[in-house]
Amino acid sequence: MPETVTTQRYFTSYSGVRLPLKLVGELAESDMRNRNTYFSGSFNAEGQLLRCEKIVYGETEFRHDYRYHPDGRLAQAIIDDGGDEPAEVDYPA
């Protein structure tokens, strides 16, 4: 069952190494015309990050897609770094 994206937000970077990535340095949409590199985050109504993309000169450098367990814990991360096949990481309940 696909999750509905409710909010698109933009950031300068992320912090930490755990998934889901923690996006930091939020940018206003009006700041986007002056940026060559940024992170785009799609969030659901609960504020969970569903998709994270690093955009460099208008091209997606990498993308993470996240699914969550009903209790809010991360269930799956699909990491596409532009290689042959995206990597899937499952987090059992």
C-alpha positions as CSV (number, residue, x, y, z in Angstrom):
1,M,0.0,0.0,0.0
2,P,1.7,3.2,-1.1
3,E,2.0,6.1,1.4
4,T,0.7,9.5,0.5
5,V,3.2,12.3,0.3
6,T,1.9,15.4,2.0
7,T,4.8,17.7,2.2
8,Q,7.9,18.5,0.1
9,R,10.8,20.3,1.9
10,Y,14.3,21.2,1.0
11,F,17.5,21.0,3.1
12,T,21.3,21.8,2.8
13,S,22.5,18.5,4.2
14,Y,21.9,15.6,6.6
15,S,23.5,14.5,9.8
16,G,24.3,11.1,11.3
17,V,24.7,7.7,9.7
18,R,21.6,5.9,10.8
19,L,18.5,5.5,8.6
20,P,16.3,7.2,8.0
21,L,18.6,10.1,7.2
22,K,18.1,13.2,9.4
23,L,17.8,16.2,7.0
24,V,19.2,19.5,8.4
25,G,19.4,23.1,7.4
26,E,15.9,23.6,6.0
27,L,15.7,25.9,3.0
28,A,12.8,28.1,2.0
29,E,11.4,27.3,-1.5
30,S,12.5,30.8,-2.5
31,D,16.1,29.9,-1.8
32,M,16.1,27.0,-4.3
33,R,16.9,29.1,-7.4
34,N,20.3,29.9,-6.0
35,R,21.3,26.3,-5.0
36,N,23.3,23.8,-7.1
37,T,23.2,21.1,-4.5
38,Y,20.4,20.3,-2.0
39,F,18.4,17.5,-0.4
40,S,14.7,17.1,-1.2
41,G,12.6,15.4,1.4
42,S,9.0,14.1,1.0
43,F,7.1,13.7,4.3
44,N,3.8,12.0,5.3
45,A,1.2,13.6,7.6
46,E,3.0,12.0,10.6
47,G,6.2,13.8,9.7
48,Q,8.0,10.6,8.6
49,L,10.5,11.0,5.8
50,L,9.3,8.8,2.9
51,R,11.8,9.9,0.2
52,C,15.1,11.7,0.4
53,E,17.0,12.8,-2.8
54,K,20.3,14.5,-3.1
55,I,20.1,16.8,-6.1
56,V,23.2,18.1,-7.8
57,Y,22.9,20.5,-10.8
58,G,19.4,19.3,-11.3
59,E,20.2,15.6,-11.4
60,T,19.5,13.0,-8.6
61,E,22.8,11.8,-7.2
62,F,21.1,9.3,-4.8
63,R,17.7,8.5,-3.5
64,H,16.4,6.8,-0.4
65,D,12.8,5.5,0.0
66,Y,11.5,4.5,3.4
67,R,8.6,2.5,4.7
68,Y,7.6,2.3,8.3
69,H,6.0,-0.3,10.7
70,P,2.5,0.7,12.1
71,D,4.2,1.7,15.4
72,G,6.4,4.2,13.5
73,R,9.7,2.3,13.4
74,L,11.6,2.0,10.1
75,A,10.5,-1.1,8.3
76,Q,12.5,-0.9,5.0
77,A,15.0,1.4,3.3
78,I,15.6,1.2,-0.5
79,I,18.8,3.0,-1.4
80,D,19.5,3.9,-5.0
81,D,23.0,5.4,-5.5
82,G,22.9,5.2,-9.3
83,G,24.4,1.7,-9.4
84,D,23.0,-1.3,-11.1
85,E,20.3,-2.3,-8.6
86,P,19.0,-0.4,-5.5
87,A,19.9,-1.9,-2.2
88,E,17.1,-3.0,0.1
89,V,17.5,-3.0,3.9
90,D,14.8,-4.6,5.9
91,Y,14.1,-3.9,9.6
92,P,11.9,-6.7,11.0
93,A,9.1,-5.9,13.4
